[in-house]
Amino acid sequence: MDKYNQILEMVTGMEKDFQKFYDADNKAAGTRIRKGLQELKAHCQTLRLEIQEMKNAG
């Protein structure tokens, strides 16, 4: 469950920037959100590959 918690932590870590971007129209927060989403995407892809390897191995 550690991997799940890492993903959850990444998403909740972006919450303030989402609020700043959508509620306060802060453009810099949008840049931080895009960066965070890119990191999340890379993390999820790594996790997908790990899960696929484990599934195929056993």
Summary of the structure (lengths in Angstrom):
residues: 58
radius of gyration: 14.7
end to end distance: 19.1
largest distance: 49.6
contacts: 133
relative contact order: 0.14
helix: 91%
strand: 0%
